[in-house]
Structure formats: structure tokens, C-alpha cells
Amino acid sequence: MNIGNNKQLIIAVRILEVWRIGLYTYSSATGHTLLSQYQFAMRRVISGLVAFLLILPISLSTHAQGKEWKRLNGEVMSLYRQGHYDQAVAIARRALQVAEKAGGPDHLDVAMSLNNLAELYRAQGQNELARSLHARALIIRERALGPEHPLVAASLNNLAESYLAQGQEEQAGAFFRRALAVTEKIFSSDHPLVATSMNSLAMVYDSQGLYSQAEPLYQRSLEIWEKTLGSNHPDVARGLNNLASLYYSQGRHAQAEPLYQRALAIWEKVLSPNHPDITHSLNNLAALYSAQGKYEQAEPLYKRALEIGENALDPDHPDLATSLNNLAELYRAQGKYEQAELLYKRSRAIWEKTLSPYHPEVATSLNNLALLYDAQGKYDQAEPLYTRSLAIWEKALGPSHPDVATSLENRATLYRKIDRKAEAELLEQRALIIRSLKR
């Protein structure tokens, strides 16, 4: 199976208070593959915006408690970067308690703690809980700062991302548009944060397949970043990546390739060739080559991404699982089933240990391993994996999420192969309803 119709890594606004990188992909051929739904979640520009937030004139009521809150936040960030989400959640809860005790339930530091805890839950696939915390943080900030403040825009953006993660694109778009309106009102039209809001809204249109609406927003945000930040800034790489991903989704591979290559060159220059964040760009460029059947060009990029991750990250880091999964996908496309199976199982073990057995990433791994068995005619091994992946996606993302449709379609394809046509038709009908929903 060709894995080439996968939607690419999209770099969006997302905060511990950070700019987030996320990926949603699926491909349609003999089956559907999800390279990784939250593939490079929350890794890109953690330090810059967090530092900005921590130096705002917001302080807890006592000096000692303020120092404790900042210390706990620093620990949360460190654990977060390492992918130790369970430990980070425990510390983030303590930070929230300290903030609430010192400043009361409506203090701005409480809003920041709520935001960071929400992002950790989001990383673990607990989207409903994350959304409720972001909503509370937004209420606090609007009451304390008014509707037109950068932190309000940040909360609007993160709440939008929470909706987008569950496939609720209409709601996500509404909050992204509010965030864009706020940034356009309080900043100049060519301010980098306006570009960021444009980029986020473009991501919604992109995910809806509204490419003609997404493209000018991606182009304008890239233009602003280049003008205000310089041609070699990481945000420019982000813009190049997202525009390339749009072209990739449309099959405009010749236009996507030089943009991906330029984004990679920027990140290599800014971060160093062996920085773990380089894996994001390597994986995208590799997927582009895979889409064109250029496996010999794709494989060294996937391998380099994996090697960087193994050298720079903890052995149980979720991003390492992502690279394992992606290389496995390449091997499956080439019919190298034994090599693919080992990598799939290793990636699933990492995700189950680091995130939870019920995280959408685990569903991704189960789905892809099922496709591997399916391709080999091992239907008895494939079916229970499809069943489990469907159950996880339904619980984590909601019954109407596009990934649920993907799982239904894959299972239906299997049932048709084993002459269970009536069951296949029911699954296909349900998937069709999900695909036809207005988002």
C-alpha cells in the first residue's frame, strides 16, 4: 500500500504556553494509515513564549509561594519536554493548588496553571478534560484582562485546538477567528502574533479540505514572519512547512518539496543538525518522497529522524515512538513486513507506557499493525486490533471524528475480504455519515 496520501505535519499555536506542532494524517488506498495523530505534539518553540509569560507583571500574593509556583512550573516544563507526562501532571496539579491558595480561584496565575495542566491532559489524549480547563482559563483571563488581550487570544487559540483535536472543526474555527480578531485589534496588521492567528485558522480550513481558503492565510502568515523576523527564523520554517503540507495534501508535490527542504535547512541552522526537533521536518520530507514512491530517498530521512531521536531523547519518549511508527509505515509500503512489525510493536509499547493504553496514538499503532496483518492475509490477527483501535478513538475523540471513520472503513475492507458483506456495509454507511458531517 502506498502511504502517500497522508496529510502532513501542521505546525500550529499551542501552549504550555507554547507554539504547538501537531499532525493529523490518513491515507486511502487498500487501507487507511495514520502516521501519527498528535505526531510531534508540543515540541517546537516551548522556551520563547513561556519565558514571555513568566516575566509578565503577574505575581502571587506571597514571595515564598510565588517562588514555589515558578519552581513547580519549571519542573513541569522540564518533564514535559522529556515526554514524562504523568509526572508532569502531578507537578502541574501542585502548581495549580499553590496558585489557587495564594491568589484565589480567579487569579491570572491560576489561569496559566490551568492552561498548562490542560496541555498535559491534551498530550495524554484526555481532550474533554483539557477543553474544560482551557475554558476556565479563558473565563479568568477575560474577566481580569478584558476581551482584547494577548493572553485572552492565547486561551481562545488553545480552546480552539481542543475542539479541533476532536474533529469539531466548526467550533474550532469560531474560536480561531475570535483569536485572530483580538490579535488584529491589539497589534499591527503585520505583527508576528497576527501571523500566528492566521496560521491557526488556516489549519482549520486545511483540515476541512478548504484549500482555497487556507492557502492565502498560510501565504500571508509566512510573508509577515519573513518580513518581521527574518528569512531564517523558526517561525518562517513553520510557515514554509505548513504551506508545503497544504500543497502535499493537494498532490502538488513539486511545489511542496522545495518548501520542506528550505524549512529543514532553517531548522538545521537554528537548532543544529542533530536537534530532536529536526525530526519533524525530516519526517515530512520523507513522507513526501514516500508519496511519490521514492522510497530510496525517503528511507535515509526516516532513519536519520529515528537515529536523532534515539540519541537525544529518553528511550520512552513519545516522539521516538513516532519515528519508529513512520519507518514501519515505509517498510510496510515496501512489503518488508517483518521489519515493520517489530517497529510497530516497539512504538506501541512506548505510547502505552508513556501516554496510556487508551491514548489515540495507541489506536494509531493498533490500526497500522492491523493493516500490516491484513496485507498478509492474517485476518484473525487484524480484526481484534481494528476493534480495539476503534474503541479507543471513539472514546478519546468522539464517535463522529474522522479517525473513527478511518477505522470503520479499514474494518469494513477486512470484512469484505472474508465475505462478511452485511457487516461491512453497516460500517461503511456509518463512516459515510461521519465523512459527510459539516465541520
JOKA-V540987 format. One record per helix or strand. SS is the DSSP state (~ for helix, > for strand). FROM is the first residue (numbers start at 1). LEN is the number of residues. Records with the same first field share a line. If there is no record, write none. Layout:
# JOKA-V540987
SS = FROM-LEN + FROM-LEN
This chain:
# JOKA-V540987
> = 9-5 + 19-5 + 38-1 + 45-1
~ = 46-9 + 63-19 + 85-19 + 108-16 + 127-19 + 150-16 + 169-18 + 192-16 + 211-19 + 234-16 + 253-19 + 278-14 + 295-18 + 318-16 + 337-18 + 360-16 + 379-19 + 402-16 + 421-16
